[in-house]
Amino acid sequence: MYCANCGGPVQPEQKFCSRCGQATTPARSGPSSASIPPSPTLKGAAPAGTAPYSGIPQPSRMEKHVQILGIIWIVASLLRLIPALAMVFLGHSGIPFLTIPMGGFLMPLMGALGVYLSITAVVGLLVGWGLLDHQPWARMFAIIVGCLKLIDFPLGTALGIYTLWVLAAQNADLEYQRLARVS
């Protein structure tokens, strides 16, 4: 017997799928579901909550969002790394064609800001890689960094909210542990 939601194997005595948590239904011994007349409100569509089994196991909600979240963390960190490296370079070498008053103060400040942005970009790359690889430590690390990211308005705030929505949801810890064991 297979789960109607994810296609994972299910034992006949199981009440829930061990892969996705969907409630299982016992196999019917009577007429097939094809002989049940369609509901007039559904206009021939399958009942809500049931998806036809395509033969290919579908990733769970958490698995899909963790993959998307990891990719977003990596892309956002790479985009942050570009100006960070430029600021480090300009802070170290200065701007040769431009004389800036207080250059002795602004250039080191620019270099320090570039180093800070570089460190945050590397931390974001680490979070993204950990989530994509389903590392056991990555969930808690991403939650912590996501909370810190909330003050980086507006895109960092959106990334922090999405991170917390995916990784701090109810039973997210159990599902992430399952993903980490499978990988």
C-alpha positions in Angstrom: 0.0 0.0 0.0 1.2 3.5 -0.8 0.4 6.9 0.5 -2.0 8.9 -1.7 -0.2 12.1 -0.8 3.5 11.4 -1.2 3.7 7.9 -2.7 5.7 6.5 0.2 5.2 2.9 1.3 2.6 2.5 4.1 1.9 -0.7 6.1 -1.8 -1.7 6.2 -2.0 -1.1 10.0 -0.5 2.4 9.9 -2.9 5.2 10.5 -0.5 8.0 9.2 2.2 8.0 6.6 5.6 7.9 8.2 7.0 10.1 5.4 4.6 13.0 5.1 2.2 12.5 8.1 -0.9 12.3 5.9 -3.7 10.2 7.3 -4.0 6.9 5.4 -7.2 5.3 4.3 -7.8 1.5 4.3 -7.9 -0.2 0.9 -11.4 -0.6 -0.4 -12.6 -4.1 -1.1 -15.9 -2.9 -2.7 -16.4 -0.9 -5.9 -13.6 1.3 -7.1 -13.7 5.0 -6.6 -14.2 5.4 -10.3 -17.9 4.3 -9.9 -18.7 7.0 -7.4 -20.6 9.8 -9.2 -18.9 13.1 -9.2 -20.2 15.8 -6.9 -22.1 18.6 -8.7 -20.1 21.2 -6.7 -16.8 19.7 -7.8 -17.8 19.3 -11.4 -16.0 16.0 -11.8 -12.8 17.0 -9.9 -11.2 14.8 -7.3 -12.3 15.5 -3.7 -10.4 18.1 -1.8 -7.3 16.7 0.0 -6.8 13.8 -2.4 -4.2 13.9 -5.2 -3.9 11.2 -7.8 -0.7 9.2 -7.2 1.7 9.8 -10.1 4.2 7.1 -9.2 6.9 9.7 -8.3 7.3 10.6 -4.6 6.5 14.3 -4.1 8.6 16.3 -1.6 6.9 17.5 1.5 6.0 21.1 2.2 8.9 21.5 4.5 11.4 20.0 2.0 10.2 22.3 -0.8 10.4 25.4 1.4 13.8 24.5 2.9 15.3 24.1 -0.6 13.8 27.4 -1.7 15.0 29.1 1.5 18.5 27.7 1.0 18.7 29.1 -2.5 17.4 32.5 -1.4 20.0 32.7 1.3 22.8 31.9 -1.1 21.6 34.4 -3.8 21.1 37.1 -1.2 24.5 36.5 0.3 26.2 36.5 -3.1 24.5 39.8 -3.9 25.7 41.2 -0.6 29.3 40.0 -1.2 29.7 42.1 -4.4 29.4 45.6 -2.7 31.2 44.2 0.4 34.3 43.3 -1.6 34.2 46.7 -3.4 34.0 48.5 -0.1 36.9 46.5 1.3 39.0 47.3 -1.8 38.1 51.0 -1.8 38.7 51.3 1.9 42.1 49.7 1.6 43.3 51.5 -1.6 41.2 54.6 -1.5 39.8 56.4 -4.5 42.8 57.7 -6.4 41.1 60.2 -8.7 38.9 61.7 -6.0 40.2 63.7 -3.0 37.8 63.4 -0.1 38.0 65.7 2.9 38.3 63.5 6.0 39.6 60.7 3.8 41.6 59.5 6.8 38.4 58.8 8.6 36.0 57.7 5.8 38.3 55.2 4.0 38.9 53.0 7.1 35.2 53.3 8.0 34.4 52.1 4.5 36.8 49.2 4.8 35.4 48.2 8.2 31.9 48.3 6.8 33.0 46.2 3.8 34.5 43.6 6.2 31.3 43.5 8.2 29.2 43.0 5.0 31.7 40.3 3.9 31.3 38.4 7.2 27.5 38.6 7.0 27.6 37.4 3.4 29.8 34.4 4.4 27.4 33.6 7.3 24.5 33.7 4.8 26.3 31.4 2.4 26.9 29.0 5.2 23.2 29.1 6.2 22.1 28.5 2.6 24.5 25.6 2.1 23.6 24.0 5.4 19.9 24.2 4.6 20.3 22.8 1.0 22.5 20.0 2.4 20.0 19.4 5.3 22.8 19.7 7.9 21.4 19.0 11.5 22.8 22.3 12.8 21.5 24.4 10.0 17.9 24.8 11.2 18.8 26.4 14.5 21.6 28.5 12.9 19.2 29.7 10.2 16.6 30.7 12.9 19.2 32.7 14.8 20.6 34.4 11.7 17.0 35.0 10.4 16.1 36.8 13.7 19.2 39.0 13.2 18.3 39.6 9.6 14.9 41.1 10.6 16.5 44.5 11.3 18.0 44.6 7.7 14.9 46.4 6.2 13.3 45.6 3.7 14.8 42.6 1.9 16.5 41.2 5.0 13.2 41.6 7.0 11.4 39.6 4.3 14.1 36.9 4.3 14.0 36.7 8.1 10.2 36.4 8.2 10.3 33.6 5.6 13.0 31.8 7.4 11.1 31.9 10.7 7.8 30.9 8.9 9.5 27.8 7.4 11.8 26.7 10.2 9.9 27.8 13.3 6.5 26.4 12.4 4.7 23.8 14.5 6.5 20.4 14.2 9.1 21.9 11.9 11.9 20.5 14.2 10.7 17.0 13.8 10.3 17.2 10.0 13.7 18.9 9.6 15.3 16.1 11.7 13.7 13.6 9.4 15.1 15.5 6.4 18.6 15.6 8.0 18.5 11.8 8.6 17.4 11.0 5.1 20.2 13.0 3.5 
